[in-house]
Amino acid sequence: MTEWLGFVTGAICVWLTVRTNVWTFPVGIANNGFFLVVFATAGLYADAGLQVVFLALAAHGWWQWLRRDTAGERLAVRRGGPRILAAAIGAVIPATLLLTWLLTAVHDTAPFLDALTTALSLAAQWLLNTKRIENWYLWIAADLIYIPLYAAKGLYPTAAVYVLFLGLCLYGLHTWSREPALRPAGTAVAA
């Protein structure tokens, strides 16, 4: 039952993210609680711990998306550019190595993949909190690893929701790419 609640809240959370709807964060917080239980039970300790970190990141993202800049405008979708993406990926590599070492020590059932997906997810969430379009690339990479990992663990509803997440991430990348702030001046977007 907990896994199915994670499925439903996760699907709603990602859909709201695609729509750049701030309600993604409270729904995501509920999702984190459900998946914390699922992953701890499955022996995926980094994924379980990641849910705790996501709770804090969701609170930060919620605040970030609600606050206004000095001009009174809400945070807009924007590109991070090569330096931001390089920094995110640059953080993923040492985080993956460190987490793999730690997870091996605590007998995680899939230390490298658990570490890699955790590092990718943290970097993606950081980019999402600041509405950087590059978040979608990291979420897509993580989902492509999560799907077979969860299927191999027998977490079939979770693997299925990550297939859905992958589709929503592709749609999110497409949708966010159409944001006015990301288009060159004077260009229109076909309906």
PyMOL commands that place a pseudoatom at each C-alpha (Angstrom):
pseudoatom trace, name=CA, resn=MET, resi=1, chain=A, elem=C, hetatm=0, pos=[0.000, 0.000, 0.000]
pseudoatom trace, name=CA, resn=THR, resi=2, chain=A, elem=C, hetatm=0, pos=[2.806, 2.434, 0.871]
pseudoatom trace, name=CA, resn=GLU, resi=3, chain=A, elem=C, hetatm=0, pos=[4.471, 1.802, -2.481]
pseudoatom trace, name=CA, resn=TRP, resi=4, chain=A, elem=C, hetatm=0, pos=[1.214, 2.577, -4.297]
pseudoatom trace, name=CA, resn=LEU, resi=5, chain=A, elem=C, hetatm=0, pos=[0.779, 5.808, -2.316]
pseudoatom trace, name=CA, resn=GLY, resi=6, chain=A, elem=C, hetatm=0, pos=[4.311, 6.698, -3.384]
pseudoatom trace, name=CA, resn=PHE, resi=7, chain=A, elem=C, hetatm=0, pos=[3.331, 5.886, -6.969]
pseudoatom trace, name=CA, resn=VAL, resi=8, chain=A, elem=C, hetatm=0, pos=[0.307, 8.205, -6.937]
pseudoatom trace, name=CA, resn=THR, resi=9, chain=A, elem=C, hetatm=0, pos=[1.922, 11.121, -5.092]
pseudoatom trace, name=CA, resn=GLY, resi=10, chain=A, elem=C, hetatm=0, pos=[5.056, 10.808, -7.211]
pseudoatom trace, name=CA, resn=ALA, resi=11, chain=A, elem=C, hetatm=0, pos=[3.119, 10.950, -10.467]
pseudoatom trace, name=CA, resn=ILE, resi=12, chain=A, elem=C, hetatm=0, pos=[1.161, 13.985, -9.276]
pseudoatom trace, name=CA, resn=CYS, resi=13, chain=A, elem=C, hetatm=0, pos=[4.348, 15.673, -8.041]
pseudoatom trace, name=CA, resn=VAL, resi=14, chain=A, elem=C, hetatm=0, pos=[6.180, 15.324, -11.358]
pseudoatom trace, name=CA, resn=TRP, resi=15, chain=A, elem=C, hetatm=0, pos=[3.098, 16.416, -13.314]
pseudoatom trace, name=CA, resn=LEU, resi=16, chain=A, elem=C, hetatm=0, pos=[2.872, 19.553, -11.170]
pseudoatom trace, name=CA, resn=THR, resi=17, chain=A, elem=C, hetatm=0, pos=[6.580, 20.174, -11.750]
pseudoatom trace, name=CA, resn=VAL, resi=18, chain=A, elem=C, hetatm=0, pos=[6.086, 19.968, -15.512]
pseudoatom trace, name=CA, resn=ARG, resi=19, chain=A, elem=C, hetatm=0, pos=[3.325, 22.565, -15.138]
pseudoatom trace, name=CA, resn=THR, resi=20, chain=A, elem=C, hetatm=0, pos=[5.646, 24.726, -12.951]
pseudoatom trace, name=CA, resn=ASN, resi=21, chain=A, elem=C, hetatm=0, pos=[2.990, 24.560, -10.237]
pseudoatom trace, name=CA, resn=VAL, resi=22, chain=A, elem=C, hetatm=0, pos=[4.284, 25.330, -6.735]
pseudoatom trace, name=CA, resn=TRP, resi=23, chain=A, elem=C, hetatm=0, pos=[2.030, 22.595, -5.273]
pseudoatom trace, name=CA, resn=THR, resi=24, chain=A, elem=C, hetatm=0, pos=[4.646, 20.156, -6.533]
pseudoatom trace, name=CA, resn=PHE, resi=25, chain=A, elem=C, hetatm=0, pos=[6.516, 20.715, -3.262]
pseudoatom trace, name=CA, resn=PRO, resi=26, chain=A, elem=C, hetatm=0, pos=[3.882, 19.745, -0.646]
pseudoatom trace, name=CA, resn=VAL, resi=27, chain=A, elem=C, hetatm=0, pos=[2.837, 16.771, -2.774]
pseudoatom trace, name=CA, resn=GLY, resi=28, chain=A, elem=C, hetatm=0, pos=[6.515, 15.884, -3.105]
pseudoatom trace, name=CA, resn=ILE, resi=29, chain=A, elem=C, hetatm=0, pos=[6.947, 15.997, 0.663]
pseudoatom trace, name=CA, resn=ALA, resi=30, chain=A, elem=C, hetatm=0, pos=[4.175, 13.397, 1.056]
pseudoatom trace, name=CA, resn=ASN, resi=31, chain=A, elem=C, hetatm=0, pos=[5.831, 11.330, -1.672]
pseudoatom trace, name=CA, resn=ASN, resi=32, chain=A, elem=C, hetatm=0, pos=[9.160, 11.471, 0.181]
pseudoatom trace, name=CA, resn=GLY, resi=33, chain=A, elem=C, hetatm=0, pos=[7.550, 10.052, 3.307]
pseudoatom trace, name=CA, resn=PHE, resi=34, chain=A, elem=C, hetatm=0, pos=[6.054, 7.103, 1.443]
pseudoatom trace, name=CA, resn=PHE, resi=35, chain=A, elem=C, hetatm=0, pos=[9.230, 6.264, -0.453]
pseudoatom trace, name=CA, resn=LEU, resi=36, chain=A, elem=C, hetatm=0, pos=[11.375, 6.602, 2.671]
pseudoatom trace, name=CA, resn=VAL, resi=37, chain=A, elem=C, hetatm=0, pos=[9.516, 3.586, 4.052]
pseudoatom trace, name=CA, resn=VAL, resi=38, chain=A, elem=C, hetatm=0, pos=[9.622, 1.664, 0.737]
pseudoatom trace, name=CA, resn=PHE, resi=39, chain=A, elem=C, hetatm=0, pos=[13.361, 2.113, 0.168]
pseudoatom trace, name=CA, resn=ALA, resi=40, chain=A, elem=C, hetatm=0, pos=[14.395, 1.445, 3.774]
pseudoatom trace, name=CA, resn=THR, resi=41, chain=A, elem=C, hetatm=0, pos=[12.432, -1.806, 3.667]
pseudoatom trace, name=CA, resn=ALA, resi=42, chain=A, elem=C, hetatm=0, pos=[14.131, -2.791, 0.364]
pseudoatom trace, name=CA, resn=GLY, resi=43, chain=A, elem=C, hetatm=0, pos=[17.632, -2.152, 1.748]
pseudoatom trace, name=CA, resn=LEU, resi=44, chain=A, elem=C, hetatm=0, pos=[18.273, 0.807, -0.575]
pseudoatom trace, name=CA, resn=TYR, resi=45, chain=A, elem=C, hetatm=0, pos=[19.664, 2.990, 2.172]
pseudoatom trace, name=CA, resn=ALA, resi=46, chain=A, elem=C, hetatm=0, pos=[20.916, 5.869, 0.030]
pseudoatom trace, name=CA, resn=ASP, resi=47, chain=A, elem=C, hetatm=0, pos=[17.507, 6.122, -1.627]
pseudoatom trace, name=CA, resn=ALA, resi=48, chain=A, elem=C, hetatm=0, pos=[15.880, 6.071, 1.810]
pseudoatom trace, name=CA, resn=GLY, resi=49, chain=A, elem=C, hetatm=0, pos=[18.238, 8.749, 3.102]
pseudoatom trace, name=CA, resn=LEU, resi=50, chain=A, elem=C, hetatm=0, pos=[17.686, 10.725, -0.075]
pseudoatom trace, name=CA, resn=GLN, resi=51, chain=A, elem=C, hetatm=0, pos=[14.019, 11.054, 0.844]
pseudoatom trace, name=CA, resn=VAL, resi=52, chain=A, elem=C, hetatm=0, pos=[14.989, 12.815, 4.081]
pseudoatom trace, name=CA, resn=VAL, resi=53, chain=A, elem=C, hetatm=0, pos=[17.227, 15.204, 2.142]
pseudoatom trace, name=CA, resn=PHE, resi=54, chain=A, elem=C, hetatm=0, pos=[14.434, 15.739, -0.392]
pseudoatom trace, name=CA, resn=LEU, resi=55, chain=A, elem=C, hetatm=0, pos=[12.146, 16.843, 2.454]
pseudoatom trace, name=CA, resn=ALA, resi=56, chain=A, elem=C, hetatm=0, pos=[14.558, 19.674, 3.257]
pseudoatom trace, name=CA, resn=LEU, resi=57, chain=A, elem=C, hetatm=0, pos=[15.132, 20.470, -0.414]
pseudoatom trace, name=CA, resn=ALA, resi=58, chain=A, elem=C, hetatm=0, pos=[11.370, 20.551, -1.018]
pseudoatom trace, name=CA, resn=ALA, resi=59, chain=A, elem=C, hetatm=0, pos=[10.954, 23.116, 1.742]
pseudoatom trace, name=CA, resn=HIS, resi=60, chain=A, elem=C, hetatm=0, pos=[13.728, 25.202, 0.159]
pseudoatom trace, name=CA, resn=GLY, resi=61, chain=A, elem=C, hetatm=0, pos=[12.277, 24.804, -3.338]
pseudoatom trace, name=CA, resn=TRP, resi=62, chain=A, elem=C, hetatm=0, pos=[8.817, 25.744, -2.113]
pseudoatom trace, name=CA, resn=TRP, resi=63, chain=A, elem=C, hetatm=0, pos=[10.210, 28.927, -0.583]
pseudoatom trace, name=CA, resn=GLN, resi=64, chain=A, elem=C, hetatm=0, pos=[12.358, 29.620, -3.675]
pseudoatom trace, name=CA, resn=TRP, resi=65, chain=A, elem=C, hetatm=0, pos=[9.415, 29.290, -6.058]
pseudoatom trace, name=CA, resn=LEU, resi=66, chain=A, elem=C, hetatm=0, pos=[7.141, 31.487, -3.889]
pseudoatom trace, name=CA, resn=ARG, resi=67, chain=A, elem=C, hetatm=0, pos=[9.514, 34.350, -3.214]
pseudoatom trace, name=CA, resn=ARG, resi=68, chain=A, elem=C, hetatm=0, pos=[9.740, 37.329, -5.502]
pseudoatom trace, name=CA, resn=ASP, resi=69, chain=A, elem=C, hetatm=0, pos=[12.826, 39.061, -6.813]
pseudoatom trace, name=CA, resn=THR, resi=70, chain=A, elem=C, hetatm=0, pos=[13.571, 42.749, -6.327]
pseudoatom trace, name=CA, resn=ALA, resi=71, chain=A, elem=C, hetatm=0, pos=[11.322, 43.601, -9.292]
pseudoatom trace, name=CA, resn=GLY, resi=72, chain=A, elem=C, hetatm=0, pos=[8.413, 41.731, -7.683]
pseudoatom trace, name=CA, resn=GLU, resi=73, chain=A, elem=C, hetatm=0, pos=[8.596, 38.873, -10.189]
pseudoatom trace, name=CA, resn=ARG, resi=74, chain=A, elem=C, hetatm=0, pos=[8.409, 35.169, -9.432]
pseudoatom trace, name=CA, resn=LEU, resi=75, chain=A, elem=C, hetatm=0, pos=[11.324, 32.930, -10.336]
pseudoatom trace, name=CA, resn=ALA, resi=76, chain=A, elem=C, hetatm=0, pos=[11.226, 32.143, -14.066]
pseudoatom trace, name=CA, resn=VAL, resi=77, chain=A, elem=C, hetatm=0, pos=[12.380, 29.026, -15.894]
pseudoatom trace, name=CA, resn=ARG, resi=78, chain=A, elem=C, hetatm=0, pos=[15.856, 29.681, -17.249]
pseudoatom trace, name=CA, resn=ARG, resi=79, chain=A, elem=C, hetatm=0, pos=[18.974, 28.030, -18.582]
pseudoatom trace, name=CA, resn=GLY, resi=80, chain=A, elem=C, hetatm=0, pos=[21.843, 27.350, -16.251]
pseudoatom trace, name=CA, resn=GLY, resi=81, chain=A, elem=C, hetatm=0, pos=[24.348, 27.272, -19.058]
pseudoatom trace, name=CA, resn=PRO, resi=82, chain=A, elem=C, hetatm=0, pos=[27.406, 25.086, -19.442]
pseudoatom trace, name=CA, resn=ARG, resi=83, chain=A, elem=C, hetatm=0, pos=[29.079, 26.217, -16.202]
pseudoatom trace, name=CA, resn=ILE, resi=84, chain=A, elem=C, hetatm=0, pos=[26.058, 25.362, -14.046]
pseudoatom trace, name=CA, resn=LEU, resi=85, chain=A, elem=C, hetatm=0, pos=[25.620, 21.991, -15.749]
pseudoatom trace, name=CA, resn=ALA, resi=86, chain=A, elem=C, hetatm=0, pos=[29.350, 21.245, -15.448]
pseudoatom trace, name=CA, resn=ALA, resi=87, chain=A, elem=C, hetatm=0, pos=[29.233, 22.133, -11.741]
pseudoatom trace, name=CA, resn=ALA, resi=88, chain=A, elem=C, hetatm=0, pos=[26.252, 19.839, -11.209]
pseudoatom trace, name=CA, resn=ILE, resi=89, chain=A, elem=C, hetatm=0, pos=[27.878, 16.942, -13.042]
pseudoatom trace, name=CA, resn=GLY, resi=90, chain=A, elem=C, hetatm=0, pos=[31.196, 17.731, -11.359]
pseudoatom trace, name=CA, resn=ALA, resi=91, chain=A, elem=C, hetatm=0, pos=[29.487, 17.304, -7.992]
pseudoatom trace, name=CA, resn=VAL, resi=92, chain=A, elem=C, hetatm=0, pos=[27.873, 14.013, -9.058]
pseudoatom trace, name=CA, resn=ILE, resi=93, chain=A, elem=C, hetatm=0, pos=[31.199, 12.241, -9.655]
pseudoatom trace, name=CA, resn=PRO, resi=94, chain=A, elem=C, hetatm=0, pos=[32.832, 12.637, -6.216]
pseudoatom trace, name=CA, resn=ALA, resi=95, chain=A, elem=C, hetatm=0, pos=[29.465, 12.237, -4.479]
pseudoatom trace, name=CA, resn=THR, resi=96, chain=A, elem=C, hetatm=0, pos=[28.950, 8.926, -6.286]
pseudoatom trace, name=CA, resn=LEU, resi=97, chain=A, elem=C, hetatm=0, pos=[32.415, 7.685, -5.321]
pseudoatom trace, name=CA, resn=LEU, resi=98, chain=A, elem=C, hetatm=0, pos=[32.006, 8.676, -1.669]
pseudoatom trace, name=CA, resn=LEU, resi=99, chain=A, elem=C, hetatm=0, pos=[28.494, 7.266, -1.400]
pseudoatom trace, name=CA, resn=THR, resi=100, chain=A, elem=C, hetatm=0, pos=[29.531, 4.000, -3.087]
pseudoatom trace, name=CA, resn=TRP, resi=101, chain=A, elem=C, hetatm=0, pos=[32.252, 3.563, -0.472]
pseudoatom trace, name=CA, resn=LEU, resi=102, chain=A, elem=C, hetatm=0, pos=[29.854, 4.347, 2.393]
pseudoatom trace, name=CA, resn=LEU, resi=103, chain=A, elem=C, hetatm=0, pos=[27.062, 2.159, 1.036]
pseudoatom trace, name=CA, resn=THR, resi=104, chain=A, elem=C, hetatm=0, pos=[29.415, -0.766, 0.511]
pseudoatom trace, name=CA, resn=ALA, resi=105, chain=A, elem=C, hetatm=0, pos=[30.409, -0.479, 4.176]
pseudoatom trace, name=CA, resn=VAL, resi=106, chain=A, elem=C, hetatm=0, pos=[26.771, -0.711, 5.319]
pseudoatom trace, name=CA, resn=HIS, resi=107, chain=A, elem=C, hetatm=0, pos=[25.978, -3.593, 2.931]
pseudoatom trace, name=CA, resn=ASP, resi=108, chain=A, elem=C, hetatm=0, pos=[23.629, -1.683, 0.646]
pseudoatom trace, name=CA, resn=THR, resi=109, chain=A, elem=C, hetatm=0, pos=[22.136, -4.086, -1.883]
pseudoatom trace, name=CA, resn=ALA, resi=110, chain=A, elem=C, hetatm=0, pos=[23.273, -2.033, -4.921]
pseudoatom trace, name=CA, resn=PRO, resi=111, chain=A, elem=C, hetatm=0, pos=[25.920, 0.414, -3.682]
pseudoatom trace, name=CA, resn=PHE, resi=112, chain=A, elem=C, hetatm=0, pos=[27.164, 1.944, -6.944]
pseudoatom trace, name=CA, resn=LEU, resi=113, chain=A, elem=C, hetatm=0, pos=[23.777, 2.341, -8.626]
pseudoatom trace, name=CA, resn=ASP, resi=114, chain=A, elem=C, hetatm=0, pos=[22.188, 3.557, -5.396]
pseudoatom trace, name=CA, resn=ALA, resi=115, chain=A, elem=C, hetatm=0, pos=[25.013, 6.101, -5.010]
pseudoatom trace, name=CA, resn=LEU, resi=116, chain=A, elem=C, hetatm=0, pos=[24.893, 7.272, -8.631]
pseudoatom trace, name=CA, resn=THR, resi=117, chain=A, elem=C, hetatm=0, pos=[21.130, 7.763, -8.669]
pseudoatom trace, name=CA, resn=THR, resi=118, chain=A, elem=C, hetatm=0, pos=[21.287, 9.551, -5.327]
pseudoatom trace, name=CA, resn=ALA, resi=119, chain=A, elem=C, hetatm=0, pos=[23.974, 11.951, -6.566]
pseudoatom trace, name=CA, resn=LEU, resi=120, chain=A, elem=C, hetatm=0, pos=[22.134, 12.575, -9.854]
pseudoatom trace, name=CA, resn=SER, resi=121, chain=A, elem=C, hetatm=0, pos=[18.880, 13.190, -7.998]
pseudoatom trace, name=CA, resn=LEU, resi=122, chain=A, elem=C, hetatm=0, pos=[20.432, 15.676, -5.585]
pseudoatom trace, name=CA, resn=ALA, resi=123, chain=A, elem=C, hetatm=0, pos=[22.005, 17.639, -8.431]
pseudoatom trace, name=CA, resn=ALA, resi=124, chain=A, elem=C, hetatm=0, pos=[18.742, 17.535, -10.396]
pseudoatom trace, name=CA, resn=GLN, resi=125, chain=A, elem=C, hetatm=0, pos=[16.758, 18.766, -7.398]
pseudoatom trace, name=CA, resn=TRP, resi=126, chain=A, elem=C, hetatm=0, pos=[19.184, 21.657, -6.877]
pseudoatom trace, name=CA, resn=LEU, resi=127, chain=A, elem=C, hetatm=0, pos=[18.678, 22.673, -10.518]
pseudoatom trace, name=CA, resn=LEU, resi=128, chain=A, elem=C, hetatm=0, pos=[14.902, 22.243, -10.178]
pseudoatom trace, name=CA, resn=ASN, resi=129, chain=A, elem=C, hetatm=0, pos=[14.759, 24.417, -7.052]
pseudoatom trace, name=CA, resn=THR, resi=130, chain=A, elem=C, hetatm=0, pos=[16.272, 27.258, -9.077]
pseudoatom trace, name=CA, resn=LYS, resi=131, chain=A, elem=C, hetatm=0, pos=[14.087, 26.493, -12.139]
pseudoatom trace, name=CA, resn=ARG, resi=132, chain=A, elem=C, hetatm=0, pos=[17.012, 25.583, -14.378]
pseudoatom trace, name=CA, resn=ILE, resi=133, chain=A, elem=C, hetatm=0, pos=[15.910, 23.661, -17.450]
pseudoatom trace, name=CA, resn=GLU, resi=134, chain=A, elem=C, hetatm=0, pos=[18.960, 21.389, -17.164]
pseudoatom trace, name=CA, resn=ASN, resi=135, chain=A, elem=C, hetatm=0, pos=[17.308, 19.643, -14.200]
pseudoatom trace, name=CA, resn=TRP, resi=136, chain=A, elem=C, hetatm=0, pos=[15.386, 17.526, -16.694]
pseudoatom trace, name=CA, resn=TYR, resi=137, chain=A, elem=C, hetatm=0, pos=[18.557, 16.034, -18.220]
pseudoatom trace, name=CA, resn=LEU, resi=138, chain=A, elem=C, hetatm=0, pos=[19.730, 14.784, -14.835]
pseudoatom trace, name=CA, resn=TRP, resi=139, chain=A, elem=C, hetatm=0, pos=[16.291, 13.463, -13.877]
pseudoatom trace, name=CA, resn=ILE, resi=140, chain=A, elem=C, hetatm=0, pos=[16.130, 11.583, -17.200]
pseudoatom trace, name=CA, resn=ALA, resi=141, chain=A, elem=C, hetatm=0, pos=[19.562, 10.034, -16.574]
pseudoatom trace, name=CA, resn=ALA, resi=142, chain=A, elem=C, hetatm=0, pos=[18.568, 9.024, -13.033]
pseudoatom trace, name=CA, resn=ASP, resi=143, chain=A, elem=C, hetatm=0, pos=[15.247, 7.540, -14.182]
pseudoatom trace, name=CA, resn=LEU, resi=144, chain=A, elem=C, hetatm=0, pos=[16.980, 5.434, -16.843]
pseudoatom trace, name=CA, resn=ILE, resi=145, chain=A, elem=C, hetatm=0, pos=[19.002, 3.841, -14.025]
pseudoatom trace, name=CA, resn=TYR, resi=146, chain=A, elem=C, hetatm=0, pos=[16.209, 3.696, -11.449]
pseudoatom trace, name=CA, resn=ILE, resi=147, chain=A, elem=C, hetatm=0, pos=[13.820, 1.720, -13.673]
pseudoatom trace, name=CA, resn=PRO, resi=148, chain=A, elem=C, hetatm=0, pos=[15.927, -1.458, -14.006]
pseudoatom trace, name=CA, resn=LEU, resi=149, chain=A, elem=C, hetatm=0, pos=[17.275, -1.077, -10.447]
pseudoatom trace, name=CA, resn=TYR, resi=150, chain=A, elem=C, hetatm=0, pos=[13.808, -1.079, -8.912]
pseudoatom trace, name=CA, resn=ALA, resi=151, chain=A, elem=C, hetatm=0, pos=[12.595, -3.857, -11.212]
pseudoatom trace, name=CA, resn=ALA, resi=152, chain=A, elem=C, hetatm=0, pos=[15.569, -6.005, -10.151]
pseudoatom trace, name=CA, resn=LYS, resi=153, chain=A, elem=C, hetatm=0, pos=[14.600, -5.385, -6.505]
pseudoatom trace, name=CA, resn=GLY, resi=154, chain=A, elem=C, hetatm=0, pos=[11.035, -6.546, -7.173]
pseudoatom trace, name=CA, resn=LEU, resi=155, chain=A, elem=C, hetatm=0, pos=[9.677, -3.034, -6.641]
pseudoatom trace, name=CA, resn=TYR, resi=156, chain=A, elem=C, hetatm=0, pos=[7.483, -3.265, -9.728]
pseudoatom trace, name=CA, resn=PRO, resi=157, chain=A, elem=C, hetatm=0, pos=[5.026, -0.435, -8.937]
pseudoatom trace, name=CA, resn=THR, resi=158, chain=A, elem=C, hetatm=0, pos=[8.011, 1.804, -8.172]
pseudoatom trace, name=CA, resn=ALA, resi=159, chain=A, elem=C, hetatm=0, pos=[9.743, 0.791, -11.419]
pseudoatom trace, name=CA, resn=ALA, resi=160, chain=A, elem=C, hetatm=0, pos=[6.473, 1.512, -13.244]
pseudoatom trace, name=CA, resn=VAL, resi=161, chain=A, elem=C, hetatm=0, pos=[6.133, 4.974, -11.717]
pseudoatom trace, name=CA, resn=TYR, resi=162, chain=A, elem=C, hetatm=0, pos=[9.705, 5.711, -12.779]
pseudoatom trace, name=CA, resn=VAL, resi=163, chain=A, elem=C, hetatm=0, pos=[8.756, 4.790, -16.355]
pseudoatom trace, name=CA, resn=LEU, resi=164, chain=A, elem=C, hetatm=0, pos=[5.972, 7.344, -15.966]
pseudoatom trace, name=CA, resn=PHE, resi=165, chain=A, elem=C, hetatm=0, pos=[8.465, 9.816, -14.439]
pseudoatom trace, name=CA, resn=LEU, resi=166, chain=A, elem=C, hetatm=0, pos=[10.743, 9.317, -17.446]
pseudoatom trace, name=CA, resn=GLY, resi=167, chain=A, elem=C, hetatm=0, pos=[7.903, 10.177, -19.819]
pseudoatom trace, name=CA, resn=LEU, resi=168, chain=A, elem=C, hetatm=0, pos=[6.945, 13.188, -17.713]
pseudoatom trace, name=CA, resn=CYS, resi=169, chain=A, elem=C, hetatm=0, pos=[10.578, 14.334, -17.619]
pseudoatom trace, name=CA, resn=LEU, resi=170, chain=A, elem=C, hetatm=0, pos=[10.762, 14.209, -21.405]
pseudoatom trace, name=CA, resn=TYR, resi=171, chain=A, elem=C, hetatm=0, pos=[7.505, 16.156, -21.547]
pseudoatom trace, name=CA, resn=GLY, resi=172, chain=A, elem=C, hetatm=0, pos=[8.804, 18.581, -18.909]
pseudoatom trace, name=CA, resn=LEU, resi=173, chain=A, elem=C, hetatm=0, pos=[11.958, 19.217, -20.917]
pseudoatom trace, name=CA, resn=HIS, resi=174, chain=A, elem=C, hetatm=0, pos=[9.827, 19.907, -23.990]
pseudoatom trace, name=CA, resn=THR, resi=175, chain=A, elem=C, hetatm=0, pos=[7.391, 22.136, -22.076]
pseudoatom trace, name=CA, resn=TRP, resi=176, chain=A, elem=C, hetatm=0, pos=[10.024, 24.124, -20.206]
pseudoatom trace, name=CA, resn=SER, resi=177, chain=A, elem=C, hetatm=0, pos=[11.947, 24.616, -23.491]
pseudoatom trace, name=CA, resn=ARG, resi=178, chain=A, elem=C, hetatm=0, pos=[8.957, 26.573, -24.757]
pseudoatom trace, name=CA, resn=GLU, resi=179, chain=A, elem=C, hetatm=0, pos=[9.069, 29.107, -21.909]
pseudoatom trace, name=CA, resn=PRO, resi=180, chain=A, elem=C, hetatm=0, pos=[9.303, 32.687, -23.222]
pseudoatom trace, name=CA, resn=ALA, resi=181, chain=A, elem=C, hetatm=0, pos=[12.488, 33.424, -21.264]
pseudoatom trace, name=CA, resn=LEU, resi=182, chain=A, elem=C, hetatm=0, pos=[14.270, 30.571, -23.069]
pseudoatom trace, name=CA, resn=ARG, resi=183, chain=A, elem=C, hetatm=0, pos=[13.346, 31.611, -26.613]
pseudoatom trace, name=CA, resn=PRO, resi=184, chain=A, elem=C, hetatm=0, pos=[15.423, 34.017, -28.668]
pseudoatom trace, name=CA, resn=ALA, resi=185, chain=A, elem=C, hetatm=0, pos=[13.794, 37.444, -28.983]
pseudoatom trace, name=CA, resn=GLY, resi=186, chain=A, elem=C, hetatm=0, pos=[11.170, 37.690, -31.685]
pseudoatom trace, name=CA, resn=THR, resi=187, chain=A, elem=C, hetatm=0, pos=[10.483, 33.962, -32.005]
pseudoatom trace, name=CA, resn=ALA, resi=188, chain=A, elem=C, hetatm=0, pos=[7.103, 32.363, -31.579]
pseudoatom trace, name=CA, resn=VAL, resi=189, chain=A, elem=C, hetatm=0, pos=[6.215, 28.876, -30.473]
pseudoatom trace, name=CA, resn=ALA, resi=190, chain=A, elem=C, hetatm=0, pos=[3.795, 26.829, -32.541]
pseudoatom trace, name=CA, resn=ALA, resi=191, chain=A, elem=C, hetatm=0, pos=[0.777, 25.582, -30.610]
for i in range(1, 191): cmd.bond("trace and resi %d" % i, "trace and resi %d" % (i + 1))
show_as sticks, trace
zoom trace
